[in-house]
Amino acid sequence: MRILGWIMGARGIAQAGETLVMEAVKEIVPKSYDPIFHMWEDMEKFNREFLATFDDLEAYNNIPVRVKRWTRPPAEKSGKPPEEMTVVAFCASPRRGGNTDLLVDEALKGAMSQGALGEKIMLQKIKMGFCIGCRRCKDTDYEQMCIIKDDMNDVYQKIMDADAIIIGFPIYTGRECAQLSTFLDRWDCFERGSKVENRFRLTHNIKPGKRAMIIGTWGYSAIDTYDHVIENIISIVNLHAIQPVEALSACGFEGILHGLDENKKGVIAKLPEELNKAYQGGVGLVAE
């Protein structure tokens, strides 16, 4: 009601109808409510572009698949030529050959085309336990990275040695997938406890200058519905002194085959122009 009142006051309107009320609602609820608004605005279109794709293969094959390369923010120079850079890509999707996996591959190819050395890690394939909140990593006398002994100990070193990272993940339930959530929880040990002038301080264990590219994918056909989830991952990466310089959204991967073609490969493979946006993002990660 407060937002509605501001809109009415700004426009000099004395009474608000249904359309204006819904405009005010859109200002305060997350974009993940898009399907509800789209049903309200045009149920026939919603049926055609979304619901029908779960029952009809022809409708499924006509889903509008979109990829958006985000506007690049002002970024500090990397300080290294691309041929001297190392890029580590993390794919948080559990599906090999799916849309997230293919986009991550293409971004890594773009970086490597400039001479960078590249490596890809499937988070589903590594042994990675949950952060248990013990806070041992904050003790000033603790010299290891994490008390949990698993594959993350090697991954920590790869992140610290890399000049740039790529993180790709699917959105299944209105947020990042479980693999990425667990992975980023385990980054907490990058903030270390230290004594500065006899007082406790948290300091970054990652040296400044690293870059990142974030890739988020989802089923719903609107390209900005989950931008807020990607923004949250960007913020988390930023908190660890890594500068995100590229971001990619990709949508339309839902329906009767769940974003795959008849050969169980991501449908993005059939759209080279959309896939090229990931490649160009990978180039930008190391070359600009």
N, C-alpha and C positions, 0 to 999 in steps of 0.2 A: 504493500500500500504506500510505503514511503517513496519507492521508486516511481510508482504510478503518479503520485502527487507531484513529483519533480517534473515528470514528462508533461503533465497537464499544465503546470505552471509555466514551463518553458515555451509551450505552444499556445498558451492563452485559451485552454479548453476548460469549459465548466463541467462537462459530463463525459464520462468514459464508457465506451461500449466494449463489447467482447474482444474486438481486435486490439484495442489499445491495452486492455487488461493483459492479454496474452503477450503483447510486446514487452510489458513490464515484467511479466513472469520470466521471459527469455533472458532478461538482463541479470537475473539472480540465480537461476538454476544452472548446473553444469551442462556443457554441450552434449553430454551423454544422454540427455533427455530428448535429443533430436528425433528419434523414431516416434515419440509421442506427439510432438508437434507436427511431424510430417503426416501422421495419420489424421490428425485434426484438420490440417490444411487441405489435403487431397488424398482421401482414402483409396481412390481408384489407382492413382499413380503409385502409392505405397504398395498396394497389392501387386501391381505389375512389375515394379522394380525390386521388390524385396520378398514378399510372401510367396509369390508364384515361383520364385527360383528354387524353392524347396520341393516343388512337386513336378516341375516341367523342365526337361533338359534344354529345350530351345530357349526358354526364359533364362535359365541358368547361364547359357552361353552368351546371352545378350546383356549380362550384368555390366554396367559401366565401371571398368577397372581404371583407377586413376592413381597417378604418382605425382606428388608435389615436392619439388626441391625448395626448401625454405629460403627466404631472402638471407643472404650471407651477412652476418654482422661485421662491423669493423674488427679486424683481428691483427694482433701483433705478428710481425714476421717470424717465421719459424726459426731463423738463424742458421739453418742448414739447407744445402741443396737437396732436392728430393732423392738423389742417388745415394745420399749418406743417411737417409732416414729409415727407420724400422717401424712397421705398422703391424699391430696385432688386432685381429678382428675376432669379436666374440659374438657367436650366434646363439641366442637364447631360445630359439624355437626347437622343439623336440622332433620336428619333421625334416629329415634330409630331403633336399629337392623341392621343398615347399617354397612359397613366395618370399618369406623372410630370408631363408637360406640363399635363394637365388639373388636377391637384392644385395645381401652382404657379400656374396661372391663377386658380384659386378663392381661394387664399390672398391673391394680389395684389388680387383684387376685394374681399375682406374688408377689407384695409387701406385701399383707396381709398374704400370705403363710409363710412369715418370722416372723409373729407376729405383723406387723404394723397395726394400726387402719386406716381404709380407708373410704372415702366418695367420691361420684361422683355427679357432678353438670352438668346438661345439660344447656348450655348457652341459647339455644332456649326457655327454659321454664321460665327463670327469667326475671323480669322487669329490663331492662338495657338501659338507655338513652345514647345519644351521648355526648362525651366531647364537651363542647361549647367554650373551650379556654378562659375562663374568668380569669384564673390564680389566682383565689382567694386562691387556695391551696398553693401558693407560698408566701402569705403574712405572715410575721413573727408573727402576732397576731391571725392567724386563727387556731383554735384548732380542728375543724372537719376534716374529710378526704376529702369530696367533697361537693360542694354546691348543686349538684343534689341529690334529695332524692328518691332513688329507692333501689332495692335489692342489689346493689353493696356495700352498706354500710356494710351489713352483710358479703359479700364475702371478702371485704378487711380484716376483722378481721380473717376470716378463713385462708387466705393466710399468714397473719402475725403469726398466731398460729401454722401453719403446719410446719413440718420438711422437707417435700418434696411435690412437685406438679407434676402432669402429665397434659400436654396440648395436646389434639388431635384435628386435623382439616383437612377438605378436601380442595383440590385446585380445583376450578371450572373454573376460567378464568385466569390462569397463575399467581395467587397470593393466599394468604390465604383468606378464606371465610369471608363474611361481619361480621358474629358473632364474629370471633376471632379478626378482625381488630378493631371493636368497643370495645371489651373487653380490648385489650392491650392499646388502646387510653386512657381508663379510669384508667390505671395504672399510669398515669402521676402524680397523687397526692401522689404517694409513694416517690417522690422527694420533700422534704419540704424546704421552705425558713427558714433561721435562721440567727442570727447575731453572727459572730465570730470575736472577737476583733474589734467590732463596724463596721464590714463590712458584707455585705450580702453574704451568701453562700447557695448553695443547698446541702442538706444532705439526705442520704437514710433513709427512715422510716422502711425499712426491715432490720432486724438484719442479719449479715453474718452467713453462715453455712447452708443455705437452699439449697436443691438440686432440680433438675428438670429433667423430661423426656419429650421429644418432639416427637410427632407422626404426620407425614404428609401423606396423601393419595391422589391419583389422578387416572384419567382414563387411560391416555396414557400408553402404555405397556413398556416404557423404564424406568428402575429403578432409573436413576440419572437425569432425565430431569428437575426436580424441586428441586434439592438439594439446589440451591441458595435461594429458598423460605424458606426452613427449616433452612438454615444458618442464614437468616435474623431474624427468630423468636428466634433462639439461641442467637443472638446478643442482641435483645431486652430484653430477660430474664436476660442476663448477665449484662446489663446496670442497672438493678434493684438489683444487688448484689446477685442474685440467680445463683448457679453454675449448668449448664446443664451437667449431667454425662451420660445420655443415650439419644439416638435419633433413630428413626425408620422411614424408608420410605416404602411405600406400593403402588403398582401400578397394573394396568390392570383391573380397575373397570369401564369399559366403554362398550358401545355397545347397543344392542336392549333393554336390561332390565336394563341398567345403573348401573351395578355392583351388581344387586340383582339376586337371584334365582327365580324360579317360585312361591315361597311362600313369595316373597318380603323381604327376609333376605339376608344380605351381603354374597357374594359368599366365602369370606374368611373362613366362618364357615365350609366349606367342605375341608379345607386344614389345618389340625391340625399341621403339621410340620411348616408351615408358621406362624400360629397363636401362636405357642409356642415361637417364637422369641420375641413377645410382652411380654409374661409371663416371660421369662428370663430377659428381660429388666427391668421389674418391680422388679424382685428379685435383680438385680444389683443396682437399684435405692436406696435400703435401706440396702443391705447386704454387699456391697463391699466398 
